[in-house]
């Protein structure tokens, strides 16, 4: 499947928090019934630019790549509780699967723009190395943030020196230092089955439910 970067300038830039999503209608009347939810992958500091990372996964998303520059997009939002505002946390653990990296990138980009000094751990899982999105930017973020980056592959190439496997209990138990992290927030993004599994694993490792935030919706 292909992933597309969709971005543009919003004439009247909406206010949003990093991690939120909008309902998006492309090149149609704003009153069309074919709205679709997409997480914003750009950050508030980049306004009025608004960016999305969209995976081809159905009838609607398969047409994204055919859009021409200048096509109209209608935005309804922002929505969602995948945000840091109003939360007092000492550190962040971000767990993303596949295109679930989109809202995570918004959060990381805003943390970078604000020069946030808190420690951040990112565990990002994919099947193949070619599926890793924003790899160069993530590598560079290690220089700008207190970021502990773990790229996990279930089918790694030869000589891969990163973690191998799925985002399952053995991998997460190896990568996450849960015990001293009672004042950390855990943000989980990805397909719904992956989110359910990771939440169960985190609870089993001792993370309290109030420390975990996630958002579930499907693409079509």
N, C-alpha and C positions, 0 to 999 in steps of 0.2 A: 504494500500500500504506500501511496505517496503522502507526504506532508507538505502543506502549502503555508507560506508566510503571507498573511493578508494584512495590509496596513494602509492607513490614509490619515488625512488631516480632518479633524472634526471642526466644522465652522464655529459651532458654539460648543466648545469642549466640555464634556460632562465631567463632573467630579466623581472620583471613585477611589476606593482603597485597593492597594495591591492584593491580588488574590480573588477579586470579585469577577463575576461574569455578566454578560448582557444577552438579551434576546436580539438576534440579528436577522434582518430581512434584506436580501440583496437584489438590487435592480428591479424592485417592484414597488407598488404603492405601500406606504407605511401601514395601511390597514389590512394588508394581506394576512391570511391565516397561517402562512408557512413560516412562522418565526422559528428560530433554532437557538439553543443556548450555547454560547461559547465563552470560555474563560479568556480574559484579556491577558496577553503575554507581555505587553509593554507596561511601563510603570507610570504612576501619577506624575513623576518628575519629568516625563517625556511629553506631557500634554503640550499642544493639542493633537499630537500624533497618538493614534490608537492602533494597536497591533494585535493580531491573533495568530495562533499556530493551529492549523486545522488538518486533521487526518482524513484521507478519502476512505469513507466507511459506509457509504450508502448513496441513495439517489441524489440527495441535496449536496453533500460534501464532494461527490464525484464531479460536480459541475464547477467547483470553486476555481480550478485551474484554467477554465475557459474565460473567466472574467477579464475584461479589458480595463486598462487604467482609465479612471474617470467614471467607472460604473458607480451608481448610487448605492449607498448602504444606509438602512434605517436602524437606529439603535434604540432599544428599550432597556433602561437600566440606570444604575448598576444594581445587581442583586448578589446575594450570597453572604455567608458568614465566615468565609475562609480568609479572615483578616487578622492583623495584629493590633489594630487600633482598639484601645480600651482594655488590653490584656497586659498584665504585669508579668513578664517572664524573663528569666536570666539567660536563656539560651533557646535555640530552635533546632529541632530535628525535622528535616523535610524528606519525605519518602515519596518518590514518584515512579510510576510505571508508564513507559511509552509516551504518548502525547500528553499524559498527565503532567508533564514538565511545564506546560504553558502557564498556569497560575503560579507555579513555583518560580519561574523566570521573572514574573512580575514582582513577586516578593523580593527575590534576590536583587533585582535591578534597583528597587526602591531602597533596600538596605545599603546598597553601594552608593546611591546618590546621597543618602543621608549620612554616610560614613559611620554606620552603626558599629559600635565596638563589641557587640555581644558575639559569643561563639555560635557558629552555625554548622550543622552536619547535614550533608545531602547524600542520600542513598538513592541512586537513579538506576532503575533496571530496564534492560532491553534484551531482545533475543540476539541480535547481531550488532557488531560494532558500527555498521553503516546506518543503523537506526538511531544512534545517539544524536540528539538535536543540541545545537548550541555548544558543541564540544569546545571550540576555541574560546568562546566567551566564558564558559565555565572554568576552563583552565586559567584564564586571565583573572577571574574573580578571586582565585586563591591568593593573588597578589594584593587585592584591594579589600578583602574581607577576611575575618577570622573564620575561614571556611575549610572544613574537613570534607573533601570530596571523594565519594566512592561510586564508581561506575561499575555496575554489575551486569554481566552477560551470561545468558544461559547456553549460548552456542558461540564461544569465543574463538577468535582466529588463533593461528599458531603464535606462540611467544607472548600471548596476552598475560600481563602481570597483575591485573586487577582481580577482584572477587569473581567467582564463577558460580552460577546457579540461578535460582529464582529468588524472589523476595519472600522466602519462606523462613521458618523458625531458625534453622541452623545458620543461614546467612545473616539474618537480622541480629540474632544473639551474638554472633561474632563481631559485627560492625558497630553495634549500639552499646554504649556504656550506660545502662539503665539505672543502676542503683543510686548513683549520686545525682540523678537528673530529676528529682522531684519538683523542681521549680522550672522545668523546661516545658515547652509546648511542642507537640508532635502534629505535623501537618501531613496528611496523606492524600495523594491525588493519583487517579488512574481509573481503569475500568472498575465497575462496581464489584465484580467478584474479587479482584485484587484488593480493593479497599476493605471489604468484609474480612478477608483473610488476614491482612496486615493488622487491622484493629484487634482481631482475636489474638494474634501473636503478641502484640504489644501488651494487651491485658495479661496474657499468660506470663510475660516477662516482668510484670509488676507495675506497668504504667497505669495510672488512674484514668478513668473515662473522661474526667473533666480536663485532662491534659491533651486530649486528642480531638482534632477538628478535621472534618473531611466534607466533601461535596460530591453528590452522585447525580449524574444525568447521562443520557446516552446520545450518541451522534447518529444521524441517518441522512 
